[in-house]
Amino acid sequence: MTWKNQQLPGDHAPVKSGGIGVLVVNLGTPDAPDTASVRRYLAEFLSDPRVVELPRLLWQPILRGAILTTRPKESAHAYRQVWTEDGSPLAAITREQAQGLQQRLGDRVQVRWAMRYGRPAIGDELAALMDAGCERILLAPLYPQYSAATTATVVDKAADKLRTMRWQPSLRTLPPYHDDPHYIDALARDLGAQLDARDFVPEVLLLSFHGMPERTLRLGDPYHCHCRKTARLVGEALGRADLRIETTFQSRFGRAKWLEPATDAVLEEEARRGTRRLAVAAPGFSADCLETLEELAIRGREQFLEAGGERFAALACLNAREPGMAMLEAIVRRELAGWI
């Protein structure tokens, strides 16, 4: 009965059922660019055992001590540099992506959005979809490359909510799409257009992905391979013989060895080796955020220019522009096959 229009007896209590929902999810953001908000956000984020794979008894004293004492103030300063009238760029763009997807999918599907860390919370948004009658829900983590610290932890959080629900929805999960032709084509078209719009021709294009500890690769996480494959396919799709493309990894944290080469080190090395014109893009991020707007566009520019570079461009993520939205619609429609 839930798969078709219901004809209930006149004296039956109102029932909302048979609906289809999509919940798009991104990493997360503090509520405000102040120290207290950033501290709450970092405490949740860095307490996730998928993110920091250390024994809790060892890690929590370190986190609650030195890290949450000093890092929130530094991070709040960084957030203030990119905060907008609409609030956090990541939240604002993710909301825009959800709204755009809703328009494209029409009334047969209800689309909501959530943050893995911070608000709106995954559990709250799953409950809202169920309350609206959505018994079939596609959980869509907007991470093209699979990592246990991103995709898997979204599924973990959804499962935490499902564990509390008497009436659970049927749930599908959007797979990683690192080599999906729709994704590669969207990146090539969008990055190509951005490169053509610049008033200089870069010698080098860095494709910078978020870093992960190297041990995650040894433990079986496919993230490094997914990033490398994305970079290779994007380079082939761009087809620019005069543009050297390099793959790097950013956002190192702590003393552990991380995936290399590191973006900040490569920026300085390229300038010192004579590269004068450079562009950087972050294809692993579905929306611009602190890591792209502050770490790459502000600090990355400073690092490259201070080391001797002359022209620098930080290219925008796909965000809610046409190539990215067309890609998102295509892969979501595919995963909803049989439901719509």
Legacy VTK file of the C-alpha trace (Angstrom):
# vtk DataFile Version 3.0
C-alpha trace
ASCII
DATASET POLYDATA
POINTS 340 float
0.000 0.000 0.000
2.855 2.434 0.687
4.019 2.278 -2.947
0.756 3.652 -4.344
-1.869 6.212 -3.488
-3.766 5.027 -0.451
-7.547 4.971 -0.158
-8.118 4.958 3.580
-11.445 4.498 5.372
-13.097 7.760 6.332
-12.562 7.197 10.011
-8.840 6.293 9.614
-6.262 8.509 11.281
-4.293 10.705 8.832
-1.262 8.864 7.431
1.730 10.222 5.578
3.510 7.424 3.738
4.758 6.286 0.380
7.081 9.244 -0.112
10.652 9.291 -1.418
13.368 11.399 0.172
16.930 12.435 -0.592
19.247 13.623 2.167
22.415 15.302 0.873
25.175 15.454 3.477
28.426 17.343 3.747
31.128 17.420 6.389
30.073 20.166 8.757
30.688 23.625 10.099
30.515 25.592 13.331
27.399 27.686 13.965
29.432 30.898 14.053
33.044 32.013 13.490
33.780 32.451 17.184
35.958 30.467 19.534
33.146 28.836 21.513
31.284 27.642 18.411
34.455 26.329 16.796
35.383 24.518 20.014
32.015 22.700 20.058
32.400 21.782 16.401
35.972 20.531 16.748
35.089 18.558 19.874
32.422 16.656 17.934
34.517 16.271 14.786
37.747 15.171 16.454
35.949 12.821 18.860
34.755 10.672 15.965
36.802 7.439 16.046
36.565 7.315 12.251
38.397 10.645 12.051
41.067 10.052 14.691
41.852 6.350 14.894
43.528 6.337 18.283
42.375 4.642 21.495
39.861 6.909 23.224
41.703 6.783 26.557
44.850 8.008 24.822
43.278 10.571 22.502
40.645 12.301 24.633
43.090 13.825 27.179
45.126 15.217 24.270
42.015 16.545 22.549
40.496 18.070 25.685
43.838 19.481 26.725
46.181 21.100 24.232
44.043 20.900 21.066
40.734 22.318 22.285
42.620 24.908 24.314
44.549 26.449 21.427
43.137 25.348 18.069
39.590 26.850 18.308
40.915 30.417 18.504
43.136 29.895 15.465
40.370 28.191 13.487
37.830 30.878 14.424
40.156 33.491 12.925
40.311 31.451 9.710
36.530 31.043 9.590
36.017 34.796 10.007
37.986 35.383 6.829
35.539 33.348 4.736
32.230 33.803 6.614
29.466 35.390 4.548
26.132 37.128 5.085
24.561 33.692 4.597
26.820 32.210 7.270
29.194 29.343 6.673
30.033 28.987 2.961
29.829 25.201 3.180
26.377 25.266 4.774
25.078 27.937 2.417
26.291 26.113 -0.691
25.047 22.722 0.488
21.631 24.273 1.136
21.692 25.781 -2.362
22.618 22.400 -3.850
19.697 20.745 -2.043
17.299 23.425 -3.229
18.547 23.110 -6.786
18.224 19.341 -6.680
14.668 19.688 -5.379
13.757 21.849 -8.359
15.281 19.363 -10.763
13.660 16.262 -9.244
10.226 17.789 -8.793
7.459 17.047 -6.344
7.823 13.265 -6.376
10.922 13.536 -4.197
11.594 15.539 -1.041
15.166 16.797 -0.722
16.751 17.930 2.547
20.328 18.565 3.604
22.442 17.917 6.671
25.913 18.238 8.118
27.764 15.267 9.557
29.141 17.496 12.325
27.154 20.481 13.514
23.717 21.421 12.241
21.360 20.503 10.681
22.003 17.042 12.106
21.621 13.879 10.063
19.300 12.263 12.597
16.993 15.267 12.727
16.733 15.449 8.945
16.069 11.711 8.580
13.276 12.064 11.126
11.864 15.076 9.253
11.750 13.070 6.023
9.981 10.203 7.777
7.515 12.613 9.376
6.775 13.925 5.885
5.922 10.400 4.729
9.204 9.408 3.098
9.598 5.668 3.623
12.335 5.343 1.019
15.345 7.600 1.474
18.557 8.016 -0.493
21.396 9.061 1.804
23.748 11.080 -0.383
27.170 11.900 1.134
28.690 14.496 -1.187
32.153 12.916 -1.109
33.300 11.797 -4.579
36.183 9.741 -3.158
35.355 7.155 -0.501
37.013 7.394 2.888
36.115 5.800 6.184
36.506 9.261 7.749
33.895 10.803 5.434
31.455 8.490 3.665
31.514 5.758 6.295
30.947 8.084 9.208
27.856 9.536 7.505
26.443 6.026 7.287
27.408 5.437 10.925
25.489 8.521 12.018
22.429 7.567 9.993
22.534 4.120 11.574
22.653 5.689 15.034
19.328 7.379 14.250
17.796 4.281 12.665
18.641 2.362 15.821
16.206 4.567 17.750
13.332 4.391 15.252
10.497 1.891 15.569
9.395 2.524 11.990
12.514 2.701 9.860
12.666 3.884 6.261
14.221 1.818 3.499
17.649 3.354 2.989
20.000 3.521 0.018
23.422 5.178 0.039
24.938 7.126 -2.836
28.167 5.330 -3.792
31.453 7.181 -4.260
31.563 8.724 -7.716
35.266 9.467 -8.128
35.433 8.006 -11.638
31.830 8.515 -12.738
31.746 9.973 -16.279
29.161 12.569 -15.181
31.517 13.779 -12.435
34.639 13.804 -14.594
32.836 15.632 -17.387
31.437 18.217 -14.954
34.899 18.873 -13.506
36.533 19.128 -16.923
33.895 21.535 -18.259
33.814 23.674 -15.136
37.563 23.831 -14.527
38.185 24.406 -18.222
35.800 27.357 -18.244
37.416 28.832 -15.144
40.896 28.479 -16.627
39.770 30.144 -19.868
38.286 33.057 -17.903
41.620 33.912 -16.238
43.768 36.758 -17.498
46.821 34.496 -17.477
47.648 30.989 -18.651
48.866 28.753 -15.799
51.920 26.619 -16.296
50.811 24.194 -13.578
47.456 23.061 -12.227
47.503 21.517 -8.763
44.630 19.148 -8.029
44.581 19.297 -4.242
42.667 16.692 -2.251
42.089 16.639 1.482
44.863 14.699 3.172
44.563 11.542 5.245
47.098 9.778 7.462
49.183 7.414 5.366
48.272 4.489 7.622
44.671 4.648 6.347
45.991 3.480 2.980
47.811 0.549 4.561
44.660 -0.349 6.524
42.645 -0.696 3.320
41.010 2.705 2.779
40.641 3.257 -1.021
40.732 7.042 -0.715
44.255 7.564 -2.049
43.535 5.416 -5.104
40.238 7.207 -5.726
41.969 10.607 -5.612
44.703 9.516 -7.977
42.190 8.092 -10.427
40.083 11.253 -10.347
43.155 13.369 -11.054
44.224 11.167 -13.945
40.774 11.166 -15.536
40.341 14.921 -15.113
43.713 15.531 -16.719
42.746 13.359 -19.677
39.364 15.063 -19.999
40.872 18.553 -19.872
43.223 17.599 -22.693
45.583 20.539 -22.274
49.020 19.491 -23.443
50.566 22.801 -22.341
49.331 22.433 -18.751
51.265 20.296 -16.275
48.923 18.723 -13.727
50.105 17.627 -10.286
48.189 15.806 -7.540
48.693 16.939 -3.940
47.126 16.519 -0.491
46.316 19.320 1.947
45.250 19.926 5.554
47.825 17.911 7.451
47.172 17.655 11.171
49.285 16.219 13.984
52.595 14.404 13.866
51.602 11.283 11.900
52.862 10.804 8.353
50.177 11.889 5.889
49.593 11.227 2.214
52.080 13.072 0.046
53.047 15.264 -1.674
51.705 17.998 0.585
49.988 20.916 -1.143
51.717 23.636 0.884
55.148 22.128 0.280
54.517 21.768 -3.460
53.324 25.374 -3.766
56.599 26.629 -2.338
58.701 24.124 -4.272
57.070 25.027 -7.606
57.779 28.718 -7.088
61.382 28.095 -6.088
61.894 25.868 -9.147
60.763 28.675 -11.442
57.027 28.195 -11.904
55.564 31.680 -12.159
51.920 31.024 -13.036
49.934 28.420 -11.119
46.307 27.445 -10.514
44.941 25.137 -7.850
41.622 23.269 -7.764
40.084 20.987 -5.144
38.026 18.360 -7.009
37.445 16.271 -3.881
35.320 19.027 -2.317
31.758 19.301 -3.613
31.412 22.794 -2.156
33.777 25.584 -1.246
34.629 25.662 2.441
37.349 26.671 4.892
39.851 24.314 3.262
39.402 25.851 -0.188
38.590 29.479 0.588
41.103 30.051 3.383
43.702 27.304 3.191
44.108 27.369 -0.601
42.832 30.740 -1.818
44.371 32.848 0.970
47.247 30.968 2.589
48.109 29.047 -0.566
48.371 32.265 -2.534
50.631 33.785 0.122
52.887 30.726 0.148
53.269 30.663 -3.622
53.870 34.396 -4.061
56.267 34.695 -1.123
58.331 31.825 -2.566
58.717 33.653 -5.884
55.571 32.919 -7.861
53.867 35.729 -9.749
50.322 34.709 -10.736
48.040 32.464 -8.700
44.438 31.339 -9.085
42.323 29.243 -6.733
39.526 27.732 -8.818
36.065 27.308 -7.311
34.517 23.948 -6.517
31.529 22.749 -8.549
29.187 24.242 -5.933
25.674 24.844 -7.292
26.666 25.900 -10.797
25.142 24.154 -13.803
27.816 21.489 -14.470
27.813 20.344 -10.855
24.041 20.369 -10.499
23.539 18.458 -13.748
26.008 15.865 -12.491
24.308 15.639 -9.100
20.892 15.211 -10.679
22.168 12.462 -12.979
23.792 10.355 -10.273
20.916 10.827 -7.824
18.322 9.865 -10.436
20.340 6.738 -11.177
20.386 5.728 -7.523
16.626 6.383 -7.260
15.918 3.992 -10.136
12.908 1.816 -9.338
11.649 4.361 -6.829
10.829 7.130 -9.314
LINES 1 341
340 0 1 2 3 4 5 6 7 8 9 10 11 12 13 14 15 16 17 18 19 20 21 22 23 24 25 26 27 28 29 30 31 32 33 34 35 36 37 38 39 40 41 42 43 44 45 46 47 48 49 50 51 52 53 54 55 56 57 58 59 60 61 62 63 64 65 66 67 68 69 70 71 72 73 74 75 76 77 78 79 80 81 82 83 84 85 86 87 88 89 90 91 92 93 94 95 96 97 98 99 100 101 102 103 104 105 106 107 108 109 110 111 112 113 114 115 116 117 118 119 120 121 122 123 124 125 126 127 128 129 130 131 132 133 134 135 136 137 138 139 140 141 142 143 144 145 146 147 148 149 150 151 152 153 154 155 156 157 158 159 160 161 162 163 164 165 166 167 168 169 170 171 172 173 174 175 176 177 178 179 180 181 182 183 184 185 186 187 188 189 190 191 192 193 194 195 196 197 198 199 200 201 202 203 204 205 206 207 208 209 210 211 212 213 214 215 216 217 218 219 220 221 222 223 224 225 226 227 228 229 230 231 232 233 234 235 236 237 238 239 240 241 242 243 244 245 246 247 248 249 250 251 252 253 254 255 256 257 258 259 260 261 262 263 264 265 266 267 268 269 270 271 272 273 274 275 276 277 278 279 280 281 282 283 284 285 286 287 288 289 290 291 292 293 294 295 296 297 298 299 300 301 302 303 304 305 306 307 308 309 310 311 312 313 314 315 316 317 318 319 320 321 322 323 324 325 326 327 328 329 330 331 332 333 334 335 336 337 338 339
